[in-house]
Amino acid sequence: MRIKNRVRVIIFDIGFGGVRIKHIIMLNDEDITKLIGVFTTREEMKEMVANLTTKKDFNDLQTSVDSYAKKADAYFQEMLGIKLEY
């Protein structure tokens, strides 16, 4: 005999300052399929983490922006000096 729509129970044990609250959720196969579609797999997580900006990338960008800011500041200082001369 095959059982259709088996019921699975998930117990969430959440602690708030020493108080434990247990939530019991009854899920059928359709609910499990929906949850699988929402959560990512380990491979997907590895791929997402691999595409994140590294600290080196951020430092390189920050160095470039600082360099540009210094050049722009020197340019505006020079323009101010030329303007004051006339």
C-alpha positions as CSV (number, residue, x, y, z in Angstrom):
1,M,0.0,0.0,0.0
2,R,1.4,3.3,-1.1
3,I,0.8,6.4,1.1
4,K,0.1,9.6,-0.8
5,N,0.9,13.0,0.5
6,R,3.1,11.8,3.3
7,V,3.4,14.4,6.1
8,R,6.8,15.5,7.2
9,V,7.3,17.4,10.5
10,I,10.0,20.0,10.9
11,I,10.6,21.3,14.4
12,F,12.2,24.7,14.7
13,D,13.8,25.2,18.1
14,I,14.3,28.9,18.6
15,G,15.9,30.4,21.7
16,F,15.2,33.8,23.1
17,G,17.1,34.6,26.2
18,G,16.9,31.1,27.6
19,V,13.3,30.6,26.6
20,R,12.9,27.8,24.0
21,I,10.0,28.0,21.6
22,K,9.3,25.0,19.4
23,H,7.3,25.5,16.2
24,I,6.0,22.3,14.6
25,I,5.2,22.7,10.9
26,M,3.7,19.9,8.9
27,L,4.8,19.7,5.3
28,N,3.6,17.6,2.4
29,D,5.6,16.7,-0.7
30,E,4.5,19.8,-2.5
31,D,5.7,22.0,0.3
32,I,9.1,20.2,0.3
33,T,9.4,20.7,-3.5
34,K,8.7,24.5,-3.0
35,L,11.4,24.7,-0.3
36,I,13.9,22.9,-2.4
37,G,13.3,25.5,-5.1
38,V,13.9,28.4,-2.7
39,F,17.1,27.2,-1.0
40,T,20.4,27.2,-2.8
41,T,22.7,24.2,-3.1
42,R,26.3,24.1,-1.9
43,E,27.5,24.3,-5.5
44,E,25.4,27.4,-6.1
45,M,26.7,29.0,-2.9
46,K,30.3,28.3,-3.9
47,E,29.6,29.9,-7.3
48,M,28.1,33.0,-5.6
49,V,31.0,33.4,-3.2
50,A,33.5,33.0,-6.0
51,N,31.9,35.9,-7.8
52,L,32.1,38.3,-4.8
53,T,34.4,41.2,-4.8
54,T,37.6,40.5,-2.9
55,K,39.4,42.8,-0.5
56,K,42.2,43.2,-3.1
57,D,39.6,44.3,-5.7
58,F,38.2,46.8,-3.3
59,N,41.6,48.2,-2.3
60,D,42.6,48.5,-6.0
61,L,39.4,50.5,-6.7
62,Q,40.0,52.7,-3.6
63,T,43.5,53.4,-4.7
64,S,42.3,54.4,-8.2
65,V,39.7,56.7,-6.8
66,D,42.2,58.3,-4.4
67,S,44.7,58.8,-7.3
68,Y,42.0,60.5,-9.4
69,A,40.9,62.7,-6.5
70,K,44.5,63.9,-6.0
71,K,44.9,64.7,-9.7
72,A,41.5,66.5,-9.7
73,D,42.5,68.5,-6.6
74,A,45.9,69.5,-8.1
75,Y,44.1,70.6,-11.3
76,F,41.6,72.7,-9.4
77,Q,44.3,74.2,-7.3
78,E,46.2,75.1,-10.4
79,M,43.1,76.6,-12.0
80,L,42.5,78.6,-8.8
81,G,46.0,79.9,-8.9
82,I,45.8,80.9,-12.6
83,K,42.5,82.7,-11.9
84,L,43.9,84.6,-9.0
85,E,46.9,85.8,-11.1
86,Y,44.6,87.6,-13.5
